[in-house]
Amino acid sequence: MEPNESPVVSKKKIALVAHDNKKRDLLEWASFNQGILAEHDLYATGTTGTMVEQALGVEIHKLQSGPLGGDQQIGAKIAEGDIDFLIFFWDPL
């Protein structure tokens, strides 16, 4: 293997979360990375998951909406080792 090459990465479980004012940014990022994201299992809070699923045409495992406990559900999945990593577009305001 060449020094700049990385081995093929196995399928990962990726959680996507975005605060309301950052959902558009997440959609743009996800559209740009659609090819890579489509190779993995995607999880998201309810509203974000629906938006990403419609925009990309890929299946999203949707949890509850953030205010209804979706953030906690994702946190629990991370703690249990069921999510490999989280992509979170947050709004500090």
C-alpha positions in Angstrom: 0.0 0.0 0.0 1.3 3.5 -0.9 1.9 5.9 2.0 -1.1 8.2 1.0 -3.5 5.4 0.4 -5.9 4.2 3.1 -7.4 0.8 3.4 -11.1 0.2 2.4 -13.1 1.2 5.4 -16.0 -1.1 6.4 -19.5 0.1 6.5 -20.1 2.6 9.3 -23.1 3.7 11.2 -23.2 7.5 10.9 -25.6 9.8 12.8 -26.6 13.1 11.3 -27.9 15.9 13.5 -28.6 19.6 12.7 -30.1 22.4 14.7 -32.9 24.2 12.9 -30.8 27.1 11.6 -28.2 24.6 10.3 -30.3 22.1 8.5 -29.7 23.8 5.1 -25.9 23.6 5.8 -26.2 19.9 6.6 -28.2 19.2 3.4 -25.6 21.0 1.3 -22.8 19.0 3.0 -24.7 15.7 2.6 -25.4 16.4 -1.0 -21.7 17.1 -1.7 -20.8 13.8 0.1 -23.8 11.8 -1.1 -21.6 9.1 -2.8 -19.7 8.4 0.4 -22.7 8.6 2.7 -24.7 6.2 0.5 -22.1 3.5 1.4 -22.9 3.6 5.1 -25.9 3.2 7.4 -27.3 6.6 8.2 -29.2 7.6 11.4 -30.8 11.0 12.1 -33.2 12.7 14.3 -36.7 12.8 12.8 -37.0 16.1 11.0 -33.3 16.1 9.8 -33.6 12.5 8.7 -36.7 13.1 6.6 -35.1 16.1 4.9 -31.9 14.2 4.1 -33.7 11.2 3.0 -35.8 13.2 0.5 -32.9 15.3 -0.7 -30.5 12.3 -1.3 -32.8 9.5 -2.0 -31.1 7.2 0.5 -32.6 5.4 3.4 -32.2 7.0 6.8 -32.9 5.3 10.1 -35.0 8.0 11.7 -35.3 8.4 15.4 -37.6 10.8 17.3 -37.4 14.5 16.5 -34.7 16.3 18.7 -37.1 18.0 21.1 -39.0 14.7 21.5 -35.9 12.8 22.6 -34.1 12.1 19.3 -30.9 13.6 20.6 -31.0 11.4 23.6 -31.7 8.3 21.5 -28.6 9.1 19.4 -26.6 9.6 22.6 -27.7 6.3 23.9 -26.8 4.6 20.6 -23.3 6.2 20.8 -22.9 5.0 24.4 -24.0 1.5 23.5 -21.5 1.4 20.6 -24.3 1.3 17.9 -23.1 4.6 16.2 -19.6 4.9 14.9 -19.5 8.6 14.7 -21.7 11.7 14.7 -21.9 14.6 12.3 -23.6 17.5 14.1 -24.2 20.9 12.6 -24.9 23.0 15.7 -26.1 26.5 16.1 -24.5 28.2 19.2 -27.4 30.6 19.3 
